[in-house]
Amino acid sequence: MFFEDLDLTDDVLDALYDMHFEQCTPIQEQAIPAALAGRDLIAVAQTGTGKTAAFLLPVINELGKRKASDKVKCVVMTPTRELALQIDAQMQGFSYFLPISSLPIYGGTDGAGYARQQRGLQMGAEVVIATPGRLLAHLSMGYVDLSEVEFFILDEADRMLDMGFNDDIMQIAKHLPQSRQTLMFSATMPPKIQKMAKSLLTDPVEIKIAVSRPTEKVHQKVYICGERQKEALLLHLFDSVNSKRVIVFASSKLKVKDLARALRRKKLAVGEMHSDLDQTVREEVMRNFRAGNTDILVATDIVARGIDIDDITMVVNFDVPHDAEDYVHRIGRTARAGEEGVAVTLVGERERRKFKYIEDFLGKPVERGQLPEHLRPKKEEKQPEKPAATAETEAGAEKKGRGRGDRQRSRRNWRRRKPQRPREGGEK
């Protein structure tokens, strides 16, 4: 289905045309008509399927039909500040020909940043894109009015619950009108998501698209190797496969720092992303990566979800993810927007069982890659054959090999065979 086939206004379609959006993804094809019809919606789809456009376009389409307002009409909840900024950027693109204002609200800022957010909320923005904790902090100060909200959107709902935002979301929902339209998007549907949906949604349309399975356009490969071989194998992948537009995921921020330092020593253009960086540095790292100033981004799972960069050619799991869901989200950074991509996982000796669980979850084994020649274990050299032993050497060896116990048994046997003399004074 093409966007022109949907009931969208000309202003929205013009923006989509300028952004080179022509054909709907499956989640967009099913979610947008339901949202335009005013229905509550719960949608489950894997990462990288176009969920952001699926919930923003119906909201922009409806708000664009009315006069601009200084009241909050839509609240979008999202788990991280990176995702809030990204959604705001897409919001500005989709609403380019319409006078709709939006405001990202997120934590990790200094006092000046908090003050800017406060002024923005007081002056008025029709669409507020926020992380739960920071929006609740502004609400507690008493200057945020959510009484006219018409659209309440929960993006990456499962991750927000994993991060402990359940109570914050429910508190924010108490400030919203009951007559609102609620749209919930999630990559998975665990029981806690179902429980929240029953509390917030009314007679929702349910959409499920390829729940937690990687797109078929991701070419997955795994290398079984030693832990100390991983860095050399990674460099081999850069030489033989690709070293441009690559994300390398590591299990901890310490390992991210060490690996990024090691790659820089090899004269590679590398950026790093982890929780120890402040917001200004994070934004600079992502700008450089998007602009192509850095070729390789080494990161923790902080960029596993929601970061929208369409031209990632390869994802490398330097460490096996903790669970199958993380694996799906990591490799979902590539093969986006209909393109193909490569996902490589390096599995150390202690990670084989963990990766077996991931393969069980996927329902099929992942293709094994062959280690390069210089990383393969060397074959053991054959020992020279011993010369055939002669009869004399065998007899000598047998005699030499007899132990004390053997000699004692021989003497006892000899005594039994020798005739015994009668003792003196005994019977004759």
N, C-alpha and C positions, 0 to 999 in steps of 0.2 A: 504494500500500500504506500502511496505517495502522500506527503503532507497536504498537497493540494486537494486530496480526496476527503480530508477532514474538515469539520465545520469551524475553520479558523478564519479570522479577519484578514483583510488584505495587508494591514500593517504588520501583523505577525508573520504572514507568508513572505513579505518582502524581506524581513530580517532573516528568516530562514534561508532564503535564496542567496542573500549576500554572505551568509555563513557557510554556504555550500551544503546545506541540509536538504536532501531531496526525498529520500525514501525512509519510511519508518522502520525502526527495529520492532521485533515482536512485542516487547513490553510496551512500546509507545503505541503500537497499533491497537492493543487491547485496552490500555489504561486511559488514553486521552479521550476517546468517546464516552467512556463511563464517567470520567471526571467532568466533562463538558455537560453531561446530563444531570449533574448535581448529586451523584451518588457518592456515598462513602466508599472507600476503596482500601483493600489490603492486597499488596502485590509482592510476590516473592520471585526474585530473579537474581541470577548470578551477577557478579560485578562486571562492569564494562559493557552493559547492555543498553545504556541510554536512559537510565531511570531519572536523571536530573531533568531532562527535557520532558519526560513523561508527566512530571508533576508541575513544572514551571509553566509550560505552554498553556494549559487550561486556565491557570490563575491569571496569567498575563492577558489572555484572550478576554476573560470576563472583566477584569479591571480596566482594560483599554476601552471598553464600551461606555465607561462612565467618566464624569469629570474628575480631575485630579483632586486628591484629598490629603489632608494633613493628619489623618487618623490611621492607625495600624489596621490594615484589612487582612493581612496574611502573616502568619508566623511559621517559619520553617525551622525545625529543630534538627540539629546535626551534631555528631559526636566530637569533632575536632575543629580547631580554628582554621587549619589548612583547607578543610572541606567547606567551611563557612565562606572563606574568601573565594574559593573556586566557584561555589554556587552563585555568589554575588556577581562574579565576573560573567558567568553565563546569563544571569538575569539581565545584566546591562546589555548584553548582545541581543537577546531575544526581544527586549523591549526598546530597542534602539529608536524606533519610529513612534514611540508612545511616551507620554509624560508620566511615567510611573517611577516613583522613587523607591530605592531599597537601601538597607543599612545592615552591614555585618556586625554582629555583637559576639565577642569572644574574649576569653581570658588570656593571661600571659602578657598583658600590657602594663606600662607604667602608669603613674597618676595622670599624666597628660593624655594618654590613650583612653583611660577610663572617662576623663572629662569630655573628650570628643564624642564618645559614645553617648554620654549623658545628654549633651547638647543636641545630638542627632535625634534621640528619642523624644526630647521635649519639643523640638521644632516640628517633628512629625515625619514619618516614613511609612509608605503604604505596605511595604514588604520588609519584614525584619527577619534576618537569617542569623540564628543564634545557637551557641552552645548552651545547654540547660543551666549549668551552674552560674554563668555570667548573667544570663537573662534574669534568673531568679534573684541575683544580687541587686540588679537594677529595680526589679519589682518591689523588693523589700524597702526601697527608699521612697516609694510612694508617688513617683512622677511618671510612671508608665501606665498608660490607659489601653487596656486590651478589650474593652467592652464592645467594640465594633468589629472585632475580628470575624471574618467570614470563612477563612480557609486556615486549617491547622494541619501542617504537614510534618511527618516524622520520617526523616531520611536515615538510612542505616540503623533502623530501630533495634536490631539484635545487638549491634555493637554498643549502642548507648546503654542498653541494659547490662551488657557485660562490663561496662565501665562504671556501673553503680549509679546511673542517672534515673532509675525508675521513680524514686520518691520526688526528685526535682521535676520530672515531667508531669507527674500527677498533681503536684502543687501548682505548676503553671496552668494546667488544664482547668483548675478551679477558677482562674481569672477570666476564662473565655466564655462566651455565650453558648448556651446549649444548642442553639439553632445552627451552629457552624457546620461546614463540610470538612471531614477529616480524611486525610489520605496517608496511609502508612506503607512505607517501602522497606523491605528487608531482604537480606540474602538468604536467610534461613527462617524456619518456622518452629522454634522450640516451644515448649509449653508456656514459658513465661511471656512470650510474644502473643500467644493466643489469649492468655489471661488479660494482658493489656488491651488487646484489640476489643475484647468484650466490654471493657470498661469505657473505652473512648469512642468506639465506632457504633453506628446505628445501621443495621441491615446492610452490611458492606458487600460490595462485589469482590469476589476473590479471584485473583489471577496468579497462576503459578507457571513460571517459564524456566524449564531446565534447572530445577532446584539444586544448587550447590554442585554443579558439574562444570568443568572447564569447557569453553567453546572448542569445537572440533578443529578450528583453525590454529590452535596452539599446538605446535609440534613438541611433544614432551620427550625428554631423554634423561636418563640417570647414569651417573658414573659411580661405580663402587671403587673406593680408593682408601688409602691411608690418610689419617688426619693431617700428617705433615706433607702430603702430596697435594693438598687442595689448592694452595696458592700457585704452585707451578702449573697445575691443571687449569686454573682460572686464566693464567697468562696464555696458555696454549689455546684456550677457547677464543680469547681476544685476537690471537694471531690467525687462527684457522676459520673461525665463524664470523665474528664481528666485534668491533670495539667502539661502535658509535650507537648512541641512544640505548644504553644498557643500564638496567637497575640490578644491583647485587644486594641480596638480602642476607643479613647476618643475625645471629640470635641475640646479641647484646650490644649495648652502646660501646662497651669497651672493645669488643671485637671489631665493630665498625670503625672506630678510631684507628686501631692497629692496622687493619686491612687497607684503609684509605691511605695511611702513611706509607705502607709498603708499595702500593700501586703508584703513588706519586714519585717514589724513588726510581720507578721504572719509566719516568717521564710521561705518564699518562695524565690526561686532563680529568681529574676526579673531584667530585663533590661528596660531602657526607651529610647525612640527616639523622639526627637522634634527639632525644629529649633534653640533653644537656645544653642545646643551643637555644638562645633566646629568640623571640619572635622575629626581630629584625633580621637576624642572621638566617633564619629558616626561609624567610621570604626571598632574601638575596640568593640563597642556594637554589631555590626552585626557579627563580627568574633566569639564573645563569644556565640551568639545565634545560629549561624550555627554549631558551634562545640559542642553544647549541654551543655556548661558551665552554661548557664541560660535557664530556662524552659519556662519562660513567658516574652513576649515582650509587654510592654505597649507603645502605639505610637499614634501620630496624623496621619492624612492622608498622611504624608510624605512617608510612606511605603505602601500606598494603591495600588500604581501602580508600576509595573516593577521589584519589588524585587523578585528575583527568589530563593525561598526556597521550595523545592518540598515536604517536609515531614511535613508540618503544618497540625496538626490534628484537630484543632478547632480555629475558629475566633469568638470573642465576640465583638459586638457593645455595649459598655458600654453606649453610647449615640446614639440616632438615627441619621444617617447621614443627611446632609443638603438636599441632593436630591437623586433620584433613581440611577443616574450614580455612585455616590460615594458608594452607597450600593453595587452595582454590583462589583465594583473594590475591595472593602474591602473583601467581602466574596470570591472573586476570588483568595485570597491568599491560600485558602485550596482547596482540591480535585484537585490537579495538577498532571500532568503526569499520568493520568488515575486512580489515587487513589480516595478514597472516603474521605469526610470530613464533619465537623459539623459547622454550622454558627448559632449563637445565638444572638438575639437582645433583649436588655432590654429597655422596653418602659415605661417611666414615664407618670404621669397624663397629663403633658403639651405637650407630644410628640405623642399622639395618632393620631391626625389629620395628622401630618407629616408622620407617618408610613402608614396611610391609602393611602396617595398618592403613596408611594412605592409599596404597594400591587396592586393598580390600574395599575401602570406601569408594574408590573410583570404579571398581568392578572389573578391572583388567590390569594386567602388568604393564609397566612403563618400559619403553624400549631401552635396552642396555647399550651404552656407548663403550667403545673399546679405548682403553688407555693408550696414549701415545707411546711410541717405542721407548723413549728415554725414561718413562715412568713405570714400565712393566717390570716385575721382579725377574732377576736374572736366573736362568736355568742352572741347576746344580750340575757341576762337572762330574762325569763318571769316574769312579775310583778304578785304578788299574787292577786287573785280575791277578790273583796270587798264582805263582807257578805250581804245577801239580806236584803233590808230595810223593816221595818214593816210599817203598815199604820200610826201609831203614829209618827214615825220618819219622814215619808214622809210629813205628815201634818205639823209637826213642822218645817221642812226644808222649806216647801212652805211659811209658815208664816214668818219665819225668813228671807227668801230671798226677801220679798217684799221691794221695795225701796220707797223713799219719794214720787215719782210721783204716785205710785200705791195707797198710802194712800190718797193723795189729790183727785184722781179720785173717790175713794170710798166715801169721804165726800160729794162731789158734787152730786153724785147719790143719797145719802141719803137725801140731802136737797130737791131735786126735788120730792121725794116721800112724804115728810112731808107737811100737809096742812098749807097754809099761813094765818096769821091774817090780818084783814083789818087795814090800817094805820089810825091814828087819823086825823080828818078833811077831810077825804076823802068821797067818795060817799058811801051811805048806801044801 
